[in-house]
């Protein structure tokens, strides 16, 4: 951020051959509420609380990155994103998602 505020961030790498499909579903889902931008390979969801989720899809991995100015909100945003992803991916066991 321009004002020098550091962002708390976390990244999750999810092995799946449906990465692009899930990226587009997540972006379309939130595009009704937020100014979402996406292609089949990458997306950006700016949430109202100042958090941002960026998504990248490769043929075999979906990479999610959540950033927020409020470190206390980071875990909550991770949960929101993953819970939505798991709803869309109900036919596939994504296993335990680990954020780093």
PAVO-954456 format. One record per atom (N, C-alpha, C, O, CB): residue number from 0; residue in three letters; x, y, z. Coordinates in nm, 4 decimals, always signed. Glycine has a CB too. Layout:
// residues N
pos  code  xx  yy  zz
NUM  ALA  X  Y  Z
...
***
This chain:
// residues 100
pos  code  xx  yy  zz
0  UNK  +0.0846  -0.1191  +0.0000
0  UNK  +0.0000  +0.0000  +0.0000
0  UNK  +0.0882  +0.1243  +0.0000
0  UNK  +0.1987  +0.1226  +0.0543
0  UNK  -0.0957  +0.0005  +0.1225
1  UNK  +0.0408  +0.2290  -0.0592
1  UNK  +0.1191  +0.3503  -0.0769
1  UNK  +0.1513  +0.4200  +0.0548
1  UNK  +0.2518  +0.4905  +0.0637
1  UNK  +0.0459  +0.4450  -0.1673
2  UNK  +0.0690  +0.4021  +0.1559
2  UNK  +0.0910  +0.4730  +0.2816
2  UNK  +0.1892  +0.4022  +0.3735
2  UNK  +0.2104  +0.4462  +0.4864
2  UNK  -0.0394  +0.4914  +0.3530
3  UNK  +0.2495  +0.2931  +0.3272
3  UNK  +0.3491  +0.2238  +0.4064
3  UNK  +0.2921  +0.1145  +0.4949
3  UNK  +0.3678  +0.0445  +0.5622
3  UNK  +0.4218  +0.3211  +0.4899
4  UNK  +0.1612  +0.0983  +0.4965
4  UNK  +0.0996  -0.0078  +0.5754
4  UNK  +0.1367  -0.1427  +0.5149
4  UNK  +0.1219  -0.1635  +0.3945
4  UNK  -0.0549  +0.0095  +0.5816
5  UNK  +0.1846  -0.2336  +0.5985
5  UNK  +0.2191  -0.3647  +0.5443
5  UNK  +0.0954  -0.4534  +0.5442
5  UNK  +0.0075  -0.4423  +0.6296
5  UNK  +0.3335  -0.4303  +0.6260
6  UNK  +0.0921  -0.5403  +0.4465
6  UNK  -0.0215  -0.6310  +0.4316
6  UNK  +0.0163  -0.7674  +0.4885
6  UNK  +0.1263  -0.8172  +0.4647
6  UNK  -0.0646  -0.6431  +0.2820
7  UNK  -0.0750  -0.8265  +0.5631
7  UNK  -0.0579  -0.9656  +0.6048
7  UNK  -0.1041  -1.0508  +0.4876
7  UNK  -0.2037  -1.0185  +0.4228
7  UNK  -0.1390  -0.9990  +0.7378
8  UNK  -0.0328  -1.1591  +0.4598
8  UNK  -0.0734  -1.2411  +0.3464
8  UNK  -0.0494  -1.3888  +0.3732
8  UNK  +0.0318  -1.4265  +0.4577
8  UNK  +0.0010  -1.1983  +0.2210
9  UNK  -0.1217  -1.4705  +0.2994
9  UNK  -0.1072  -1.6159  +0.3079
9  UNK  -0.1340  -1.6726  +0.1693
9  UNK  -0.2127  -1.6175  +0.0923
9  UNK  -0.2046  -1.6782  +0.4153
10  UNK  -0.0676  -1.7835  +0.1388
10  UNK  -0.0840  -1.8464  +0.0083
10  UNK  -0.1144  -1.9944  +0.0261
10  UNK  -0.0601  -2.0606  +0.1146
10  UNK  +0.0423  -1.8268  -0.0786
11  UNK  -0.2021  -2.0447  -0.0597
11  UNK  -0.2347  -2.1877  -0.0599
11  UNK  -0.2201  -2.2399  -0.2024
11  UNK  -0.2654  -2.1766  -0.2978
11  UNK  -0.3798  -2.2137  -0.0050
12  UNK  -0.1560  -2.3566  -0.2158
12  UNK  -0.1396  -2.4213  -0.3460
12  UNK  -0.2214  -2.5500  -0.3423
12  UNK  -0.1951  -2.6395  -0.2619
12  UNK  +0.0129  -2.4501  -0.3789
13  UNK  -0.3212  -2.5580  -0.4308
13  UNK  -0.4152  -2.6693  -0.4288
13  UNK  -0.4007  -2.7510  -0.5572
13  UNK  -0.4315  -2.7018  -0.6658
13  UNK  -0.5606  -2.6183  -0.4124
14  UNK  -0.3544  -2.8748  -0.5453
14  UNK  -0.3421  -2.9577  -0.6655
14  UNK  -0.4804  -2.9955  -0.7192
14  UNK  -0.5604  -3.0566  -0.6483
14  UNK  -0.2598  -3.0850  -0.6353
15  UNK  -0.5079  -2.9592  -0.8437
15  UNK  -0.6339  -2.9940  -0.9084
15  UNK  -0.6206  -2.9705  -1.0583
15  UNK  -0.5561  -2.8748  -1.1011
15  UNK  -0.7519  -2.9114  -0.8494
16  UNK  -0.6810  -3.0569  -1.1372
16  UNK  -0.6815  -3.0368  -1.2820
16  UNK  -0.7936  -2.9412  -1.3242
16  UNK  -0.8062  -2.9075  -1.4419
16  UNK  -0.6970  -3.1715  -1.3544
17  UNK  -0.8747  -2.8980  -1.2270
17  UNK  -0.9862  -2.8064  -1.2555
17  UNK  -0.9580  -2.6649  -1.2043
17  UNK  -1.0510  -2.5898  -1.1747
17  UNK  -1.1157  -2.8594  -1.1926
18  UNK  -0.8307  -2.6289  -1.1938
18  UNK  -0.7925  -2.4991  -1.1373
18  UNK  -0.8601  -2.3820  -1.2087
18  UNK  -0.9145  -2.2929  -1.1434
18  UNK  -0.6418  -2.4823  -1.1438
19  UNK  -0.8571  -2.3815  -1.3411
19  UNK  -0.9170  -2.2703  -1.4157
19  UNK  -1.0678  -2.2641  -1.3941
19  UNK  -1.1241  -2.1557  -1.3789
19  UNK  -0.8863  -2.2836  -1.5651
20  UNK  -1.1322  -2.3786  -1.3927
20  UNK  -1.2773  -2.3846  -1.3695
20  UNK  -1.3117  -2.3253  -1.2330
20  UNK  -1.4032  -2.2437  -1.2217
20  UNK  -1.3283  -2.5308  -1.3789
21  UNK  -1.2386  -2.3665  -1.1297
21  UNK  -1.2676  -2.3165  -0.9948
21  UNK  -1.2377  -2.1672  -0.9838
21  UNK  -1.3131  -2.0930  -0.9208
21  UNK  -1.1861  -2.3942  -0.8901
22  UNK  -1.1270  -2.1230  -1.0456
22  UNK  -1.0921  -1.9808  -1.0440
22  UNK  -1.2075  -1.8993  -1.1024
22  UNK  -1.2488  -1.7992  -1.0440
22  UNK  -0.9606  -1.9550  -1.1236
23  UNK  -1.2591  -1.9420  -1.2169
23  UNK  -1.3666  -1.8674  -1.2814
23  UNK  -1.4958  -1.8721  -1.1998
23  UNK  -1.5680  -1.7725  -1.1932
23  UNK  -1.3916  -1.9223  -1.4213
24  UNK  -1.5257  -1.9859  -1.1377
24  UNK  -1.6464  -1.9955  -1.0552
24  UNK  -1.6384  -1.9013  -0.9353
24  UNK  -1.7349  -1.8316  -0.9040
24  UNK  -1.6672  -2.1400  -1.0073
25  UNK  -1.5231  -1.8996  -0.8685
25  UNK  -1.5061  -1.8108  -0.7529
25  UNK  -1.5197  -1.6648  -0.7957
25  UNK  -1.5891  -1.5867  -0.7306
25  UNK  -1.3687  -1.8344  -0.6856
26  UNK  -1.4535  -1.6283  -0.9049
26  UNK  -1.4589  -1.4893  -0.9507
26  UNK  -1.6000  -1.4493  -0.9927
26  UNK  -1.6463  -1.3406  -0.9580
26  UNK  -1.3624  -1.4683  -1.0672
27  UNK  -1.6680  -1.5354  -1.0663
27  UNK  -1.8056  -1.5040  -1.1083
27  UNK  -1.8973  -1.4906  -0.9872
27  UNK  -1.9837  -1.4030  -0.9828
27  UNK  -1.8597  -1.6128  -1.2037
28  UNK  -1.8775  -1.5787  -0.8887
28  UNK  -1.9592  -1.5754  -0.7677
28  UNK  -1.9495  -1.4390  -0.6991
28  UNK  -2.0512  -1.3803  -0.6619
28  UNK  -1.9162  -1.6867  -0.6710
29  UNK  -1.8270  -1.3891  -0.6825
29  UNK  -1.8083  -1.2633  -0.6102
29  UNK  -1.8231  -1.1405  -0.6989
29  UNK  -1.8263  -1.0286  -0.6476
29  UNK  -1.6729  -1.2617  -0.5455
30  UNK  -1.8323  -1.1578  -0.8303
30  UNK  -1.8437  -1.0420  -0.9196
30  UNK  -1.9780  -0.9700  -0.9027
30  UNK  -1.9942  -0.8569  -0.9485
30  UNK  -1.8264  -1.0861  -1.0653
31  UNK  -2.0742  -1.0359  -0.8368
31  UNK  -2.2028  -0.9716  -0.8116
31  UNK  -2.1935  -0.8680  -0.6999
31  UNK  -2.2782  -0.7793  -0.6895
31  UNK  -2.3074  -1.0761  -0.7765
32  UNK  -2.0893  -0.8798  -0.6158
32  UNK  -2.0751  -0.7883  -0.5022
32  UNK  -1.9535  -0.6965  -0.5133
32  UNK  -1.9538  -0.5863  -0.4584
32  UNK  -2.0661  -0.8673  -0.3744
33  UNK  -1.8487  -0.7419  -0.5847
33  UNK  -1.7213  -0.6688  -0.5865
33  UNK  -1.6726  -0.6470  -0.7293
33  UNK  -1.7220  -0.7097  -0.8230
33  UNK  -1.6147  -0.7447  -0.5057
34  UNK  -1.5753  -0.5575  -0.7449
34  UNK  -1.5169  -0.5266  -0.8758
34  UNK  -1.4110  -0.6321  -0.9100
34  UNK  -1.2909  -0.6061  -0.9015
34  UNK  -1.4545  -0.3828  -0.8767
35  UNK  -1.4566  -0.7487  -0.9478
35  UNK  -1.3696  -0.8629  -0.9752
35  UNK  -1.3169  -0.8546  -1.1182
35  UNK  -1.3887  -0.8141  -1.2096
35  UNK  -1.4451  -0.9963  -0.9528
36  UNK  -1.1902  -0.8936  -1.1365
36  UNK  -1.1304  -0.9028  -1.2700
36  UNK  -1.0710  -1.0422  -1.2833
36  UNK  -1.0048  -1.0912  -1.1918
36  UNK  -1.0208  -0.7909  -1.2933
37  UNK  -1.0953  -1.1068  -1.3991
37  UNK  -1.0378  -1.2402  -1.4156
37  UNK  -1.0299  -1.2841  -1.5611
37  UNK  -1.1028  -1.2358  -1.6477
37  UNK  -1.1182  -1.3401  -1.3378
38  UNK  -0.9388  -1.3771  -1.5842
38  UNK  -0.9244  -1.4497  -1.7095
38  UNK  -0.9281  -1.5975  -1.6700
38  UNK  -0.9367  -1.6277  -1.5510
38  UNK  -0.7896  -1.4104  -1.7882
39  UNK  -0.9220  -1.6901  -1.7654
39  UNK  -0.9175  -1.8317  -1.7248
39  UNK  -0.7935  -1.8681  -1.6419
39  UNK  -0.7937  -1.9698  -1.5726
39  UNK  -0.9223  -1.9197  -1.8479
40  UNK  -0.6868  -1.7853  -1.6485
40  UNK  -0.5631  -1.8179  -1.5773
40  UNK  -0.5395  -1.7380  -1.4493
40  UNK  -0.4656  -1.7829  -1.3617
40  UNK  -0.4482  -1.7971  -1.6682
41  UNK  -0.6012  -1.6202  -1.4373
41  UNK  -0.5768  -1.5413  -1.3164
41  UNK  -0.6964  -1.4560  -1.2802
41  UNK  -0.7764  -1.4180  -1.3657
41  UNK  -0.4550  -1.4533  -1.3345
42  UNK  -0.7070  -1.4265  -1.1515
42  UNK  -0.8187  -1.3464  -1.1052
42  UNK  -0.7805  -1.2621  -0.9854
42  UNK  -0.6812  -1.2882  -0.9175
42  UNK  -0.9361  -1.4348  -1.0709
43  UNK  -0.8623  -1.1592  -0.9607
43  UNK  -0.8396  -1.0701  -0.8466
43  UNK  -0.9754  -1.0316  -0.7906
43  UNK  -1.0611  -0.9793  -0.8618
43  UNK  -0.7567  -0.9425  -0.8876
44  UNK  -0.9939  -1.0587  -0.6602
44  UNK  -1.1191  -1.0270  -0.5921
44  UNK  -1.0882  -0.9284  -0.4791
44  UNK  -1.0281  -0.9670  -0.3788
44  UNK  -1.1886  -1.1569  -0.5369
45  UNK  -1.1286  -0.8013  -0.4939
45  UNK  -1.1093  -0.7037  -0.3862
45  UNK  -1.2331  -0.7017  -0.2963
45  UNK  -1.3400  -0.6573  -0.3383
45  UNK  -1.0813  -0.5615  -0.4441
46  UNK  -1.2186  -0.7491  -0.1749
46  UNK  -1.3320  -0.7548  -0.0821
46  UNK  -1.3562  -0.6189  -0.0169
46  UNK  -1.2674  -0.5337  -0.0145
46  UNK  -1.3077  -0.8615  +0.0260
47  UNK  -1.4766  -0.5994  +0.0358
47  UNK  -1.5166  -0.4714  +0.0946
47  UNK  -1.4325  -0.4342  +0.2164
47  UNK  -1.4153  -0.3158  +0.2452
47  UNK  -1.6629  -0.4760  +0.1336
48  UNK  -1.3798  -0.5334  +0.2883
48  UNK  -1.3033  -0.5045  +0.4097
48  UNK  -1.1583  -0.4677  +0.3806
48  UNK  -1.0784  -0.4538  +0.4732
48  UNK  -1.3072  -0.6235  +0.5024
49  UNK  -1.1234  -0.4516  +0.2529
49  UNK  -0.9874  -0.4155  +0.2158
49  UNK  -0.9004  -0.5349  +0.1829
49  UNK  -0.7890  -0.5185  +0.1332
49  UNK  -0.9244  -0.3377  +0.3255
50  UNK  -0.9489  -0.6538  +0.2097
50  UNK  -0.8736  -0.7750  +0.1750
50  UNK  -0.8810  -0.7976  +0.0243
50  UNK  -0.9766  -0.7565  -0.0415
50  UNK  -0.9287  -0.8991  +0.2519
51  UNK  -0.7786  -0.8634  -0.0289
51  UNK  -0.7747  -0.8969  -0.1706
51  UNK  -0.7353  -1.0431  -0.1839
51  UNK  -0.6439  -1.0905  -0.1164
51  UNK  -0.6756  -0.8047  -0.2481
52  UNK  -0.8055  -1.1141  -0.2721
52  UNK  -0.7680  -1.2516  -0.3043
52  UNK  -0.7235  -1.2541  -0.4502
52  UNK  -0.7982  -1.2141  -0.5395
52  UNK  -0.8872  -1.3519  -0.2786
53  UNK  -0.6010  -1.3017  -0.4736
53  UNK  -0.5555  -1.3212  -0.6108
53  UNK  -0.5501  -1.4712  -0.6359
53  UNK  -0.5152  -1.5496  -0.5477
53  UNK  -0.4156  -1.2536  -0.6360
54  UNK  -0.5853  -1.5091  -0.7582
54  UNK  -0.5925  -1.6505  -0.7950
54  UNK  -0.5124  -1.6726  -0.9224
54  UNK  -0.5149  -1.5900  -1.0136
54  UNK  -0.7400  -1.6965  -0.8139
55  UNK  -0.4414  -1.7846  -0.9278
55  UNK  -0.3683  -1.8227  -1.0482
55  UNK  -0.3931  -1.9702  -1.0743
55  UNK  -0.3854  -2.0531  -0.9836
55  UNK  -0.2156  -1.7931  -1.0341
56  UNK  -0.4232  -2.0016  -1.2000
56  UNK  -0.4507  -2.1397  -1.2382
56  UNK  -0.3454  -2.1892  -1.3364
56  UNK  -0.3159  -2.1233  -1.4361
56  UNK  -0.5913  -2.1522  -1.2995
57  UNK  -0.2894  -2.3056  -1.3069
57  UNK  -0.2028  -2.3761  -1.4007
57  UNK  -0.2775  -2.5044  -1.4363
57  UNK  -0.3827  -2.5313  -1.3784
57  UNK  -0.0577  -2.4055  -1.3392
58  UNK  -0.2264  -2.5838  -1.5294
58  UNK  -0.2985  -2.7064  -1.5641
58  UNK  -0.3212  -2.8017  -1.4465
58  UNK  -0.4134  -2.8832  -1.4504
58  UNK  -0.2237  -2.7785  -1.6712
59  UNK  -0.2381  -2.7923  -1.3418
59  UNK  -0.2521  -2.8881  -1.2312
59  UNK  -0.2544  -2.8268  -1.0912
59  UNK  -0.2498  -2.9001  -0.9925
59  UNK  -0.1412  -2.9856  -1.2377
60  UNK  -0.2614  -2.6933  -1.0805
60  UNK  -0.2601  -2.6296  -0.9482
60  UNK  -0.3398  -2.4999  -0.9489
60  UNK  -0.3325  -2.4213  -1.0433
60  UNK  -0.1160  -2.6021  -0.9032
61  UNK  -0.4157  -2.4791  -0.8420
61  UNK  -0.4812  -2.3505  -0.8175
61  UNK  -0.4051  -2.2844  -0.7030
61  UNK  -0.3933  -2.3410  -0.5943
61  UNK  -0.6358  -2.3677  -0.7832
62  UNK  -0.3536  -2.1643  -0.7283
62  UNK  -0.2803  -2.0899  -0.6264
62  UNK  -0.3677  -1.9739  -0.5805
62  UNK  -0.4097  -1.8908  -0.6609
62  UNK  -0.1424  -2.0389  -0.6807
63  UNK  -0.3942  -1.9695  -0.4516
63  UNK  -0.4740  -1.8630  -0.3912
63  UNK  -0.3847  -1.7817  -0.2998
63  UNK  -0.3053  -1.8376  -0.2242
63  UNK  -0.5957  -1.9202  -0.3131
64  UNK  -0.3973  -1.6508  -0.3064
64  UNK  -0.3235  -1.5637  -0.2146
64  UNK  -0.4219  -1.4635  -0.1572
64  UNK  -0.4931  -1.3952  -0.2307
64  UNK  -0.2039  -1.4911  -0.2865
65  UNK  -0.4249  -1.4555  -0.0252
65  UNK  -0.5116  -1.3608  +0.0439
65  UNK  -0.4225  -1.2578  +0.1119
65  UNK  -0.3255  -1.2930  +0.1790
65  UNK  -0.6052  -1.4329  +0.1477
66  UNK  -0.4562  -1.1298  +0.0938
66  UNK  -0.3820  -1.0211  +0.1577
66  UNK  -0.4809  -0.9297  +0.2289
66  UNK  -0.5892  -0.9016  +0.1777
66  UNK  -0.2976  -0.9412  +0.0534
67  UNK  -0.4423  -0.8840  +0.3471
67  UNK  -0.5276  -0.7905  +0.4207
67  UNK  -0.4412  -0.7014  +0.5087
67  UNK  -0.3367  -0.7439  +0.5579
67  UNK  -0.6326  -0.8664  +0.5063
68  UNK  -0.4855  -0.5776  +0.5281
68  UNK  -0.4136  -0.4847  +0.6155
68  UNK  -0.4346  -0.5202  +0.7622
68  UNK  -0.3573  -0.4784  +0.8483
68  UNK  -0.4588  -0.3405  +0.5893
69  UNK  -0.5390  -0.5971  +0.7903
69  UNK  -0.5715  -0.6368  +0.9274
69  UNK  -0.5290  -0.7823  +0.9489
69  UNK  -0.5984  -0.8738  +0.9046
69  UNK  -0.7243  -0.6187  +0.9562
70  UNK  -0.4154  -0.8045  +1.0164
70  UNK  -0.3696  -0.9417  +1.0369
70  UNK  -0.4728  -1.0296  +1.1065
70  UNK  -0.4752  -1.1509  +1.0856
70  UNK  -0.2427  -0.9412  +1.1168
71  UNK  -0.5570  -0.9699  +1.1882
71  UNK  -0.6607  -1.0459  +1.2574
71  UNK  -0.7676  -1.0991  +1.1640
71  UNK  -0.8369  -1.1952  +1.1975
71  UNK  -0.7248  -0.9608  +1.3625
72  UNK  -0.7818  -1.0382  +1.0474
72  UNK  -0.8839  -1.0810  +0.9511
72  UNK  -0.8306  -1.1869  +0.8543
72  UNK  -0.9076  -1.2453  +0.7781
72  UNK  -0.9354  -0.9605  +0.8725
73  UNK  -0.7006  -1.2118  +0.8569
73  UNK  -0.6412  -1.3019  +0.7586
73  UNK  -0.6983  -1.4432  +0.7668
73  UNK  -0.7378  -1.4997  +0.6648
73  UNK  -0.4914  -1.3067  +0.7773
74  UNK  -0.7031  -1.5004  +0.8860
74  UNK  -0.7548  -1.6366  +0.9016
74  UNK  -0.9004  -1.6446  +0.8577
74  UNK  -0.9405  -1.7416  +0.7934
74  UNK  -0.7411  -1.6832  +1.0472
75  UNK  -0.9788  -1.5445  +0.8914
75  UNK  -1.1201  -1.5424  +0.8512
75  UNK  -1.1323  -1.5396  +0.6987
75  UNK  -1.2158  -1.6104  +0.6425
75  UNK  -1.1925  -1.4201  +0.9129
76  UNK  -1.0509  -1.4593  +0.6319
76  UNK  -1.0568  -1.4510  +0.4860
76  UNK  -1.0116  -1.5827  +0.4221
76  UNK  -1.0671  -1.6247  +0.3206
76  UNK  -0.9696  -1.3344  +0.4353
77  UNK  -0.9117  -1.6473  +0.4809
77  UNK  -0.8689  -1.7790  +0.4314
77  UNK  -0.9870  -1.8755  +0.4360
77  UNK  -1.0127  -1.9481  +0.3400
77  UNK  -0.7492  -1.8346  +0.5155
78  UNK  -1.0587  -1.8756  +0.5487
78  UNK  -1.1731  -1.9660  +0.5659
78  UNK  -1.2844  -1.9348  +0.4663
78  UNK  -1.3428  -2.0264  +0.4084
78  UNK  -1.2273  -1.9567  +0.7090
79  UNK  -1.3141  -1.8074  +0.4456
79  UNK  -1.4201  -1.7683  +0.3525
79  UNK  -1.3878  -1.8190  +0.2120
79  UNK  -1.4731  -1.8786  +0.1462
79  UNK  -1.4382  -1.6144  +0.3517
80  UNK  -1.2653  -1.7953  +0.1664
80  UNK  -1.2254  -1.8356  +0.0312
80  UNK  -1.2289  -1.9873  +0.0164
80  UNK  -1.2820  -2.0386  -0.0821
80  UNK  -1.0846  -1.7826  -0.0015
81  UNK  -1.1730  -2.0593  +0.1132
81  UNK  -1.1683  -2.2058  +0.1041
81  UNK  -1.3077  -2.2663  +0.1146
81  UNK  -1.3387  -2.3615  +0.0430
81  UNK  -1.0781  -2.2633  +0.2140
82  UNK  -1.3920  -2.2132  +0.2021
82  UNK  -1.5279  -2.2670  +0.2133
82  UNK  -1.6046  -2.2522  +0.0816
82  UNK  -1.6781  -2.3427  +0.0422
82  UNK  -1.6041  -2.1962  +0.3266
83  UNK  -1.5877  -2.1400  +0.0144
83  UNK  -1.6526  -2.1221  -0.1158
83  UNK  -1.5926  -2.2171  -0.2192
83  UNK  -1.6657  -2.2783  -0.2971
83  UNK  -1.6390  -1.9761  -0.1635
84  UNK  -1.4610  -2.2293  -0.2201
84  UNK  -1.3957  -2.3212  -0.3143
84  UNK  -1.4466  -2.4632  -0.2949
84  UNK  -1.4796  -2.5315  -0.3918
84  UNK  -1.2428  -2.3171  -0.2969
85  UNK  -1.4531  -2.5074  -0.1704
85  UNK  -1.4969  -2.6452  -0.1441
85  UNK  -1.6422  -2.6672  -0.1852
85  UNK  -1.6789  -2.7781  -0.2240
85  UNK  -1.4796  -2.6788  +0.0041
86  UNK  -1.7251  -2.5633  -0.1773
86  UNK  -1.8625  -2.5750  -0.2247
86  UNK  -1.8659  -2.6002  -0.3749
86  UNK  -1.9430  -2.6833  -0.4229
86  UNK  -1.9421  -2.4486  -0.1903
87  UNK  -1.7816  -2.5278  -0.4492
87  UNK  -1.7786  -2.5454  -0.5946
87  UNK  -1.7115  -2.6769  -0.6339
87  UNK  -1.7424  -2.7336  -0.7387
87  UNK  -1.7059  -2.4282  -0.6604
88  UNK  -1.6202  -2.7250  -0.5502
88  UNK  -1.5421  -2.8445  -0.5815
88  UNK  -1.5943  -2.9676  -0.5078
88  UNK  -1.5176  -3.0587  -0.4764
88  UNK  -1.3957  -2.8219  -0.5467
89  UNK  -1.7241  -2.9702  -0.4805
89  UNK  -1.7790  -3.0780  -0.3966
89  UNK  -1.7595  -3.2165  -0.4570
89  UNK  -1.7623  -3.3155  -0.3838
89  UNK  -1.9265  -3.0545  -0.3730
90  UNK  -1.7397  -3.2266  -0.5884
90  UNK  -1.7187  -3.3580  -0.6508
90  UNK  -1.5754  -3.4079  -0.6356
90  UNK  -1.5455  -3.5234  -0.6658
90  UNK  -1.7546  -3.3516  -0.7981
91  UNK  -1.4880  -3.3208  -0.5892
91  UNK  -1.3456  -3.3529  -0.5801
91  UNK  -1.2978  -3.3310  -0.4364
91  UNK  -1.3304  -3.2297  -0.3744
91  UNK  -1.2625  -3.2661  -0.6797
92  UNK  -1.2208  -3.4257  -0.3841
92  UNK  -1.1644  -3.4087  -0.2499
92  UNK  -1.0354  -3.3291  -0.2625
92  UNK  -0.9348  -3.3803  -0.3116
92  UNK  -1.1386  -3.5471  -0.1802
93  UNK  -1.0384  -3.2059  -0.2188
93  UNK  -0.9212  -3.1204  -0.2273
93  UNK  -0.8242  -3.1441  -0.1124
93  UNK  -0.7159  -3.0856  -0.1087
93  UNK  -0.9631  -2.9757  -0.2297
94  UNK  -0.8630  -3.2296  -0.0190
94  UNK  -0.7757  -3.2571  +0.0950
94  UNK  -0.7710  -3.1376  +0.1894
94  UNK  -0.8511  -3.0447  +0.1791
94  UNK  -0.6342  -3.2925  +0.0472
95  UNK  -0.6761  -3.1422  +0.2805
95  UNK  -0.6610  -3.0319  +0.3760
95  UNK  -0.5802  -2.9211  +0.3092
95  UNK  -0.4669  -2.9429  +0.2662
95  UNK  -0.5917  -3.0799  +0.5086
96  UNK  -0.6386  -2.8040  +0.3010
96  UNK  -0.5695  -2.6900  +0.2397
96  UNK  -0.4802  -2.6252  +0.3435
96  UNK  -0.5251  -2.5914  +0.4530
96  UNK  -0.6706  -2.5864  +0.1819
97  UNK  -0.3545  -2.6083  +0.3089
97  UNK  -0.2578  -2.5465  +0.4007
97  UNK  -0.2163  -2.4094  +0.3486
97  UNK  -0.1730  -2.3949  +0.2343
97  UNK  -0.1334  -2.6370  +0.4187
98  UNK  -0.2302  -2.3105  +0.4340
98  UNK  -0.1892  -2.1739  +0.4014
98  UNK  -0.0493  -2.1507  +0.4584
98  UNK  -0.0172  -2.1995  +0.5668
98  UNK  -0.2912  -2.0686  +0.4578
99  UNK  +0.0324  -2.0771  +0.3864
99  UNK  +0.1669  -2.0446  +0.4372
99  UNK  +0.1958  -1.8969  +0.4198
99  UNK  +0.3037  -1.8504  +0.4564
99  UNK  +0.2747  -2.1282  +0.3653
***
